[in-house]
Amino acid sequence: MKGFFLITVVALALAFSSSAAPAASAQENPQPSEPAAAPGPTIPVDQENARQARALIDQALQALGGQAYLNLRNMQQEGRTYSFYHGRPTSNGVLFWRFVEYPDKERVELTKQRDVAVVYAGNKGYEVTYKGPHAVEKKDLDDYLRRRRLSLETILRTWINDPAVALFYDGNALAGNLPAQQITLINAKNEAVSLFFDLDTHLPIKKTYKWRDPVDKERNFEEELYENYRLVQGVMTPYSFTRFFNGDMQTQRFVNSVHFNQELDPAMFDANSGYDPNKPAKKH
């Protein structure tokens, strides 16, 4: 049962152009030509490439809501989540309530009774049941921390402000079946993440990255799709989320409601607090 819930939660790329110069016609008595104008300053190719990538990011930020998106403090969601094993569903879906306090706290409650939860605070994670809190297994915790470190929110709100992060414009690509423009960001740890933006809305619709397993040294490939965007409190929010692991669907989430910048009880992020979501919140 513990493994099922952890799987459910944790699992919760060139356009070109060409031109032809017209041939000059011969003249019997050619006149001296005007001196050519001095060429203007040119921008190095790598700088122009990075400028294009940054322009796409800026467009995306504006599409997401501008300052309303950048100023988010927390988020809460309700919906249904599905987990898959080798691309096949492992259940009919589970109700979930998800609370995120940026940058490093998250709580996910499961089942209709909300009596099973996984709580992350900083670099620690716990599964909370009627038996009390139990530390999340190291592999599952490492997976979660990697996904949080490489999350869309972290990329768009933190990485882009880090001068050590390199930006690359990759050109036209496909995100699922949708035409998109792709960029890649690489941080100081040589972690690379590719983002795909919708050509019309400029919203991020796909993210990909690779990582090497520390045990078997195999390289793994993860994809995330963001769909069904809706405007919530001035922020464009994806109501559908799908994650693929090495080509196999791993997790799907369908959101019913989203709220931002609510007053969240700090106790919900403390696995040892005895917090009960079914009891009225204490007034502060």
Secondary structure, DSSP 8 states (H G I E B T S, - for coil): -HHHHHHHHHT----------------SS---------------HHHHHHHHHHHHHHHHHHHHTTHHHHT--EEEEEEEEEEEETTEESSS-EEEEEEEETTTEEEEEESTT--EEEEEETTEEEEEETTEEEE--HHHHHHHHHHHHT-HHHHHHTGGG-TT-EEEEEEEEEETTEEEEEEEEE-TT--EEEEEEETTT--EEEEEEEEE-TTT--EEEEEEEEEEEEEETTEEEEEEEEEEETTEEEEEEEEEEEEES----GGGG-TTS---TTS-----
